[in-house]
């Protein structure tokens, strides 16, 4: 597995010991389990005073595909405080590189666990993302599922750049412990990265389509499919028009790159890399 060198180490989470971090095709992954991830959330919220908002992103095959095409997005991901492994593609890559992923930590499963703890500890939450109707239904379902959770504000995910300052102001007026941003990749990570220094928030999580699942707009795969790592098949048949390229282009291409990285001699990899650099000049 590749050593991590593409981001500034001072931006990493304030762990007492550095987490087991590596990169897959240049994209950072913190190889930790759910218990450790929850500890980082608690630490970020407990130590929020006079610090910029902390950031938690989830890396999957789609994220890596986007990051390989966009260096700024790659830097955005690699500068996050915590980057969690999401999906069976990363599990396969970890096994091939002899560095097994400890646990699949997708946001759709982890975030409800965070909300459950927020309910018991009195943490406040702000929701940013989704269409107005889906957001309204999401809030209703959250109240049913977590009746004592304090959702202090929300804003739909469809807005112009001219509205950003007002949105940040609305968030800061509530000073939430947790900001859930569901704009889809790469917009959600880019939005957080662009605004993190002026957000008065404990921790920001980029949660993708979470609000659609919580609201019931989209259904989760059966538990057995999630356990064996094939939820992506269920999601494809729910929305084939927007998911076909991920299934038939991104996943095969990712696996091909991983196999080449794993089995191509390092000298040839360096030669190809030098050719790319020369071509770039």
C-alpha contacts under 8 A as a table, 3 or more apart, distances in Angstrom:
res1	aa1	res2	aa2	distance
1	X	22	X	6.77
1	X	23	X	6.87
1	X	24	X	7.01
1	X	94	X	7.89
1	X	97	X	5.40
1	X	98	X	7.53
1	X	99	X	6.98
2	X	22	X	6.17
2	X	23	X	5.47
2	X	24	X	6.73
2	X	25	X	7.69
2	X	26	X	7.53
3	X	22	X	5.49
3	X	23	X	6.36
4	X	7	X	7.62
4	X	21	X	7.06
4	X	22	X	5.29
4	X	23	X	5.69
4	X	26	X	7.81
4	X	28	X	6.91
5	X	8	X	7.93
6	X	26	X	7.53
6	X	75	X	7.48
6	X	78	X	7.03
7	X	75	X	6.74
7	X	78	X	5.62
7	X	79	X	5.74
8	X	11	X	5.78
8	X	12	X	7.54
8	X	79	X	6.66
9	X	12	X	5.42
11	X	79	X	6.06
11	X	80	X	7.04
11	X	81	X	6.37
12	X	79	X	6.97
12	X	80	X	6.68
12	X	81	X	4.64
12	X	82	X	7.14
13	X	40	X	7.83
13	X	81	X	4.55
13	X	82	X	6.41
15	X	18	X	5.71
15	X	19	X	7.14
15	X	40	X	7.83
18	X	21	X	7.82
19	X	30	X	6.40
19	X	31	X	7.24
19	X	32	X	7.11
20	X	30	X	5.95
20	X	31	X	5.45
20	X	32	X	6.92
21	X	28	X	7.04
21	X	29	X	5.76
21	X	30	X	4.48
21	X	31	X	5.86
22	X	28	X	5.83
22	X	29	X	5.59
22	X	30	X	6.69
22	X	31	X	7.55
23	X	26	X	5.22
23	X	27	X	4.92
23	X	28	X	4.23
23	X	29	X	5.62
24	X	27	X	5.22
24	X	28	X	6.51
24	X	29	X	7.20
24	X	93	X	7.65
25	X	64	X	7.48
25	X	68	X	7.92
25	X	257	X	7.89
25	X	258	X	7.44
26	X	68	X	7.83
27	X	64	X	6.28
27	X	67	X	7.27
27	X	74	X	6.65
27	X	77	X	7.34
27	X	78	X	6.52
28	X	59	X	7.93
28	X	77	X	7.21
28	X	78	X	5.41
28	X	83	X	6.75
29	X	59	X	6.89
29	X	83	X	5.36
29	X	84	X	5.92
29	X	85	X	6.05
30	X	82	X	6.60
30	X	83	X	5.44
30	X	84	X	5.55
30	X	85	X	6.97
31	X	84	X	7.00
31	X	85	X	6.85
31	X	101	X	5.94
31	X	102	X	6.13
31	X	103	X	7.78
32	X	36	X	6.12
32	X	37	X	6.70
32	X	84	X	7.48
32	X	101	X	7.80
32	X	102	X	5.95
32	X	103	X	6.92
33	X	36	X	5.47
33	X	37	X	6.28
33	X	102	X	5.67
33	X	103	X	5.22
33	X	104	X	7.94
33	X	105	X	7.48
34	X	37	X	4.98
34	X	38	X	6.11
34	X	103	X	7.05
34	X	105	X	6.74
34	X	110	X	7.58
35	X	38	X	5.21
35	X	39	X	6.33
36	X	39	X	5.01
36	X	40	X	6.41
37	X	40	X	5.18
37	X	41	X	6.51
38	X	41	X	5.10
38	X	42	X	6.36
38	X	114	X	7.23
39	X	42	X	5.13
39	X	43	X	6.17
40	X	43	X	4.97
40	X	44	X	6.12
41	X	44	X	5.22
41	X	45	X	6.34
41	X	203	X	7.24
42	X	45	X	5.34
42	X	46	X	6.02
43	X	46	X	5.10
43	X	47	X	6.00
44	X	47	X	5.36
44	X	48	X	5.90
44	X	54	X	6.42
44	X	202	X	6.06
44	X	203	X	6.26
45	X	48	X	5.27
45	X	177	X	6.10
45	X	178	X	7.93
45	X	202	X	4.77
45	X	203	X	6.53
47	X	51	X	7.69
47	X	202	X	7.95
48	X	51	X	5.46
48	X	52	X	7.38
48	X	53	X	7.13
48	X	201	X	7.46
48	X	202	X	5.16
52	X	196	X	6.53
52	X	197	X	5.40
52	X	198	X	7.31
52	X	199	X	6.97
52	X	200	X	7.15
52	X	201	X	7.57
52	X	202	X	7.92
53	X	196	X	5.74
53	X	197	X	6.88
53	X	199	X	6.14
53	X	200	X	6.48
53	X	201	X	5.09
53	X	202	X	5.22
53	X	203	X	5.30
53	X	204	X	6.68
54	X	80	X	7.75
54	X	81	X	6.15
54	X	196	X	7.72
54	X	201	X	7.83
54	X	202	X	6.28
54	X	203	X	4.49
54	X	204	X	6.05
55	X	80	X	5.44
55	X	81	X	5.23
55	X	82	X	6.46
55	X	192	X	7.78
55	X	203	X	5.67
55	X	204	X	4.87
55	X	205	X	6.05
56	X	80	X	6.36
56	X	81	X	6.11
56	X	82	X	4.79
56	X	83	X	5.85
56	X	84	X	7.51
56	X	203	X	7.36
56	X	204	X	6.20
56	X	205	X	4.87
56	X	206	X	6.61
57	X	77	X	7.11
57	X	80	X	6.91
57	X	82	X	6.37
57	X	83	X	4.84
57	X	84	X	6.29
57	X	189	X	7.29
57	X	205	X	6.11
57	X	206	X	5.40
57	X	207	X	7.67
58	X	83	X	5.46
58	X	84	X	4.70
58	X	85	X	6.00
58	X	86	X	5.95
58	X	105	X	7.71
58	X	106	X	6.63
58	X	107	X	6.80
58	X	206	X	7.20
58	X	207	X	7.72
59	X	62	X	7.92
59	X	63	X	5.60
59	X	64	X	6.92
59	X	83	X	6.38
59	X	84	X	5.91
59	X	85	X	5.25
59	X	86	X	5.54
60	X	63	X	5.21
60	X	64	X	6.32
60	X	85	X	6.47
60	X	86	X	4.91
60	X	87	X	5.78
60	X	89	X	7.11
60	X	90	X	6.61
61	X	64	X	5.16
61	X	65	X	6.12
61	X	87	X	7.52
61	X	89	X	6.12
61	X	90	X	7.04
61	X	250	X	7.09
61	X	251	X	6.57
61	X	254	X	6.84
62	X	65	X	4.99
62	X	66	X	6.25
62	X	246	X	6.83
62	X	250	X	6.77
62	X	251	X	7.98
63	X	66	X	5.23
63	X	67	X	6.06
63	X	185	X	6.96
63	X	186	X	7.54
64	X	67	X	5.00
64	X	68	X	6.09
65	X	68	X	5.41
65	X	69	X	6.81
65	X	250	X	6.55
65	X	254	X	7.37
66	X	69	X	5.37
66	X	70	X	6.30
66	X	73	X	7.53
66	X	186	X	7.38
67	X	70	X	5.04
67	X	71	X	6.32
67	X	72	X	7.86
67	X	73	X	5.43
67	X	74	X	4.50
68	X	71	X	6.85
68	X	74	X	6.94
70	X	73	X	5.37
70	X	74	X	6.28
71	X	74	X	4.85
71	X	75	X	6.21
72	X	75	X	5.13
72	X	76	X	6.16
73	X	76	X	4.81
73	X	77	X	6.27
73	X	186	X	7.06
73	X	189	X	7.98
73	X	190	X	7.01
74	X	77	X	5.31
74	X	78	X	6.18
75	X	78	X	5.07
75	X	79	X	6.00
76	X	79	X	5.43
76	X	80	X	6.77
76	X	189	X	6.99
76	X	190	X	6.79
76	X	193	X	6.47
77	X	80	X	5.59
77	X	83	X	7.34
77	X	189	X	7.23
78	X	83	X	7.70
80	X	83	X	6.48
84	X	105	X	6.12
84	X	106	X	7.57
85	X	90	X	6.68
85	X	101	X	7.42
85	X	103	X	7.52
85	X	104	X	5.85
85	X	105	X	5.67
85	X	106	X	6.99
86	X	90	X	6.87
86	X	104	X	5.31
86	X	105	X	5.25
86	X	106	X	4.55
86	X	107	X	7.73
87	X	90	X	5.88
87	X	91	X	6.76
87	X	104	X	6.02
87	X	105	X	7.73
87	X	106	X	6.78
87	X	229	X	6.95
88	X	91	X	4.81
88	X	92	X	6.19
88	X	104	X	7.58
88	X	229	X	5.31
88	X	230	X	7.40
89	X	92	X	5.23
89	X	93	X	6.30
89	X	251	X	7.40
89	X	255	X	7.61
90	X	93	X	4.92
90	X	94	X	5.98
90	X	101	X	7.28
91	X	94	X	5.15
91	X	95	X	6.36
91	X	100	X	6.65
91	X	101	X	5.52
91	X	104	X	7.56
92	X	95	X	5.26
92	X	96	X	6.26
93	X	96	X	5.12
93	X	97	X	6.21
93	X	255	X	7.65
93	X	258	X	6.40
94	X	97	X	5.25
94	X	98	X	6.13
94	X	99	X	4.83
94	X	100	X	4.46
94	X	101	X	5.58
95	X	98	X	5.02
95	X	99	X	5.80
95	X	100	X	4.83
95	X	101	X	7.50
96	X	99	X	7.59
96	X	259	X	7.81
96	X	262	X	6.97
97	X	100	X	7.75
97	X	262	X	6.45
101	X	104	X	7.19
105	X	109	X	7.14
105	X	110	X	6.25
106	X	109	X	5.80
106	X	110	X	6.19
107	X	110	X	4.98
107	X	111	X	5.39
107	X	207	X	5.55
107	X	208	X	7.72
107	X	210	X	7.24
108	X	111	X	5.97
108	X	112	X	7.19
108	X	207	X	7.22
108	X	209	X	7.89
108	X	210	X	5.52
108	X	213	X	7.80
109	X	112	X	6.12
109	X	113	X	7.09
110	X	113	X	5.28
110	X	114	X	6.46
111	X	114	X	4.92
111	X	115	X	6.21
111	X	207	X	7.82
112	X	115	X	4.89
112	X	116	X	6.10
113	X	116	X	5.06
113	X	117	X	6.42
114	X	117	X	5.20
114	X	118	X	6.09
115	X	118	X	4.78
115	X	119	X	6.17
115	X	146	X	7.57
115	X	149	X	7.39
116	X	119	X	5.19
116	X	120	X	6.68
116	X	146	X	6.70
116	X	149	X	7.85
117	X	120	X	5.17
117	X	121	X	6.10
118	X	121	X	5.15
118	X	122	X	5.61
118	X	123	X	4.60
118	X	124	X	6.95
118	X	149	X	6.62
119	X	122	X	5.44
119	X	123	X	6.58
119	X	146	X	6.62
119	X	148	X	5.64
119	X	149	X	4.32
119	X	150	X	7.16
120	X	123	X	7.98
120	X	148	X	7.86
120	X	149	X	7.84
122	X	149	X	7.07
122	X	150	X	7.13
123	X	149	X	7.67
123	X	150	X	7.04
123	X	176	X	7.59
123	X	177	X	5.70
123	X	178	X	7.35
124	X	149	X	7.25
124	X	150	X	5.08
124	X	151	X	5.92
124	X	152	X	6.37
124	X	176	X	5.00
124	X	177	X	5.15
124	X	178	X	6.25
125	X	149	X	7.98
125	X	150	X	6.31
125	X	151	X	4.75
125	X	152	X	5.94
125	X	153	X	7.32
125	X	176	X	5.34
125	X	177	X	6.09
125	X	178	X	4.76
125	X	179	X	5.85
125	X	180	X	7.44
126	X	151	X	5.84
126	X	152	X	5.74
126	X	153	X	4.93
126	X	154	X	5.50
126	X	171	X	7.09
126	X	176	X	6.06
126	X	178	X	6.37
126	X	179	X	4.91
126	X	180	X	6.31
127	X	151	X	7.71
127	X	153	X	6.44
127	X	154	X	4.44
127	X	155	X	6.39
127	X	179	X	6.13
127	X	180	X	5.11
127	X	181	X	6.47
127	X	182	X	7.96
128	X	154	X	5.63
128	X	155	X	4.96
128	X	156	X	5.84
128	X	157	X	5.88
128	X	179	X	7.40
128	X	180	X	6.04
128	X	181	X	4.86
128	X	182	X	6.12
128	X	183	X	7.73
129	X	135	X	7.12
129	X	155	X	6.45
129	X	156	X	4.73
129	X	157	X	3.49
129	X	158	X	7.22
129	X	181	X	5.84
129	X	182	X	4.48
129	X	183	X	5.30
129	X	211	X	7.47
130	X	134	X	6.09
130	X	135	X	5.64
130	X	156	X	5.40
130	X	157	X	4.80
130	X	158	X	7.19
130	X	182	X	6.47
130	X	183	X	6.77
130	X	211	X	6.52
130	X	212	X	7.18
131	X	134	X	5.32
131	X	135	X	5.96
131	X	156	X	5.52
131	X	157	X	6.21
131	X	158	X	6.71
132	X	135	X	5.06
132	X	136	X	6.13
132	X	155	X	7.91
132	X	156	X	5.32
132	X	157	X	8.00
133	X	136	X	5.10
133	X	137	X	6.26
134	X	137	X	5.15
134	X	138	X	5.96
134	X	211	X	7.09
134	X	212	X	6.34
134	X	215	X	6.01
134	X	217	X	6.83
135	X	138	X	4.89
135	X	139	X	6.25
135	X	154	X	7.97
135	X	155	X	7.92
135	X	156	X	6.52
135	X	211	X	6.62
135	X	212	X	7.91
135	X	215	X	7.22
136	X	139	X	5.26
136	X	140	X	6.37
136	X	215	X	7.98
137	X	140	X	4.98
137	X	141	X	6.19
137	X	215	X	4.92
137	X	216	X	7.79
138	X	141	X	5.19
138	X	142	X	6.13
138	X	211	X	5.74
138	X	212	X	7.21
138	X	214	X	5.39
138	X	215	X	3.92
138	X	216	X	7.70
139	X	142	X	5.04
139	X	143	X	6.21
139	X	215	X	7.54
140	X	143	X	5.21
140	X	144	X	6.38
140	X	215	X	7.71
141	X	144	X	5.03
141	X	145	X	6.06
141	X	214	X	6.50
141	X	215	X	6.07
142	X	145	X	5.06
142	X	146	X	5.59
142	X	147	X	7.41
142	X	214	X	7.27
143	X	146	X	5.15
143	X	147	X	4.68
143	X	148	X	7.51
143	X	149	X	7.07
144	X	147	X	5.54
146	X	149	X	5.40
151	X	154	X	7.87
152	X	174	X	6.47
152	X	176	X	7.14
153	X	171	X	7.35
153	X	174	X	7.34
155	X	167	X	7.58
156	X	159	X	7.49
157	X	182	X	7.13
157	X	183	X	5.93
159	X	163	X	6.40
159	X	164	X	7.71
160	X	163	X	5.47
160	X	164	X	7.06
161	X	164	X	5.33
162	X	165	X	7.13
163	X	166	X	5.45
163	X	167	X	6.32
164	X	167	X	5.03
164	X	168	X	6.15
165	X	168	X	5.12
165	X	169	X	6.08
166	X	169	X	4.95
166	X	170	X	6.15
167	X	170	X	5.05
167	X	171	X	6.27
168	X	171	X	5.09
168	X	172	X	6.09
168	X	195	X	7.80
168	X	198	X	7.75
168	X	199	X	6.57
169	X	172	X	5.08
169	X	173	X	6.07
170	X	173	X	5.21
170	X	174	X	6.85
171	X	174	X	5.49
171	X	175	X	6.33
171	X	176	X	7.13
171	X	199	X	7.46
171	X	200	X	7.52
172	X	175	X	4.81
172	X	176	X	7.49
172	X	199	X	6.23
172	X	200	X	5.13
172	X	201	X	7.21
175	X	200	X	5.48
175	X	201	X	5.66
176	X	179	X	6.59
176	X	200	X	7.46
176	X	201	X	5.40
176	X	202	X	6.84
177	X	201	X	5.44
177	X	202	X	4.44
177	X	203	X	6.36
178	X	201	X	6.43
178	X	202	X	5.79
178	X	203	X	5.14
178	X	204	X	5.97
178	X	205	X	7.61
179	X	201	X	6.80
179	X	202	X	7.80
179	X	203	X	6.30
179	X	204	X	4.68
179	X	205	X	6.30
180	X	204	X	5.98
180	X	205	X	5.09
180	X	206	X	6.29
180	X	207	X	6.49
181	X	188	X	6.08
181	X	192	X	7.85
181	X	204	X	7.10
181	X	205	X	6.06
181	X	206	X	4.97
181	X	207	X	5.93
181	X	208	X	7.45
182	X	188	X	6.32
182	X	206	X	6.07
182	X	207	X	5.08
182	X	208	X	4.67
182	X	209	X	6.13
182	X	210	X	6.74
182	X	211	X	6.85
183	X	187	X	5.88
183	X	188	X	4.74
183	X	206	X	7.83
183	X	207	X	7.87
183	X	208	X	6.01
183	X	209	X	7.66
184	X	187	X	5.85
184	X	188	X	5.56
184	X	206	X	7.91
184	X	207	X	7.53
184	X	208	X	4.46
184	X	209	X	6.61
185	X	188	X	5.63
185	X	189	X	6.53
185	X	208	X	6.72
186	X	189	X	5.66
186	X	190	X	6.11
187	X	190	X	5.09
187	X	191	X	5.88
188	X	191	X	5.12
188	X	192	X	6.19
188	X	206	X	5.86
188	X	208	X	7.54
189	X	192	X	5.18
189	X	193	X	6.03
189	X	206	X	6.17
190	X	193	X	5.06
190	X	194	X	6.02
191	X	194	X	5.19
191	X	195	X	6.24
192	X	195	X	5.28
192	X	196	X	5.44
192	X	204	X	7.27
192	X	206	X	7.93
193	X	196	X	5.38
194	X	197	X	7.72
195	X	198	X	5.66
195	X	199	X	6.29
196	X	199	X	5.25
201	X	204	X	7.16
207	X	210	X	5.69
208	X	211	X	7.92
209	X	212	X	5.49
209	X	213	X	6.68
210	X	213	X	5.19
210	X	214	X	6.16
211	X	214	X	5.04
211	X	215	X	5.89
212	X	215	X	5.21
212	X	216	X	6.12
212	X	217	X	4.97
212	X	218	X	5.54
213	X	216	X	5.20
213	X	217	X	6.10
213	X	218	X	5.00
213	X	219	X	5.84
213	X	220	X	6.71
214	X	217	X	7.78
215	X	218	X	7.66
216	X	219	X	6.10
218	X	238	X	7.95
220	X	231	X	7.94
220	X	235	X	7.91
221	X	225	X	6.22
221	X	226	X	6.50
221	X	231	X	5.61
221	X	234	X	5.74
221	X	235	X	7.31
222	X	225	X	5.48
222	X	226	X	6.62
222	X	231	X	7.98
223	X	226	X	5.08
223	X	227	X	6.16
224	X	227	X	5.08
224	X	228	X	6.40
225	X	228	X	5.39
225	X	229	X	6.17
225	X	230	X	5.27
225	X	231	X	5.39
226	X	229	X	5.11
226	X	230	X	6.03
226	X	231	X	5.11
227	X	230	X	7.87
229	X	232	X	7.78
230	X	233	X	5.66
230	X	234	X	7.36
231	X	234	X	5.23
231	X	235	X	6.37
232	X	235	X	5.02
232	X	236	X	6.06
232	X	247	X	7.98
233	X	236	X	5.07
233	X	237	X	6.51
234	X	237	X	5.40
234	X	238	X	6.37
235	X	238	X	5.02
235	X	239	X	6.35
235	X	240	X	7.93
235	X	243	X	7.70
236	X	239	X	5.33
236	X	240	X	4.94
236	X	243	X	5.43
236	X	244	X	6.78
236	X	247	X	7.46
237	X	240	X	5.38
239	X	242	X	6.02
239	X	243	X	6.12
240	X	243	X	4.98
240	X	244	X	5.33
241	X	244	X	6.05
242	X	245	X	7.19
243	X	246	X	5.34
243	X	247	X	6.43
244	X	247	X	5.22
244	X	248	X	5.90
244	X	249	X	7.77
245	X	248	X	5.27
245	X	249	X	5.03
245	X	250	X	6.37
246	X	249	X	5.62
246	X	250	X	4.65
246	X	251	X	6.09
247	X	250	X	6.19
247	X	251	X	5.55
247	X	252	X	7.51
248	X	251	X	6.50
248	X	252	X	6.45
249	X	252	X	5.73
249	X	253	X	5.98
250	X	253	X	5.20
250	X	254	X	5.94
251	X	254	X	5.10
251	X	255	X	6.23
252	X	255	X	5.17
252	X	256	X	6.12
253	X	256	X	5.03
253	X	257	X	6.19
254	X	257	X	5.17
254	X	258	X	6.17
255	X	258	X	5.04
255	X	259	X	6.09
256	X	259	X	5.15
256	X	260	X	6.14
257	X	260	X	5.07
257	X	261	X	6.01
258	X	261	X	5.01
258	X	262	X	6.01
259	X	262	X	5.01
259	X	263	X	6.00
259	X	264	X	7.94
260	X	263	X	5.38
260	X	264	X	5.25
261	X	264	X	5.73
261	X	269	X	7.65
264	X	268	X	6.79
264	X	269	X	6.74
265	X	268	X	5.51
265	X	269	X	6.50
266	X	269	X	4.92
266	X	270	X	6.16
267	X	270	X	5.17
267	X	271	X	6.23
268	X	271	X	4.94
268	X	272	X	6.20
269	X	272	X	5.21
269	X	273	X	6.14
270	X	273	X	4.93
270	X	274	X	6.12
271	X	274	X	5.14
271	X	275	X	6.29
272	X	275	X	5.06
272	X	276	X	6.33
273	X	276	X	5.14
273	X	277	X	6.32
274	X	277	X	5.03
274	X	278	X	6.11
275	X	278	X	5.08
275	X	279	X	6.05
276	X	279	X	5.03
276	X	280	X	6.05
277	X	280	X	5.00
277	X	281	X	6.50
278	X	281	X	5.27
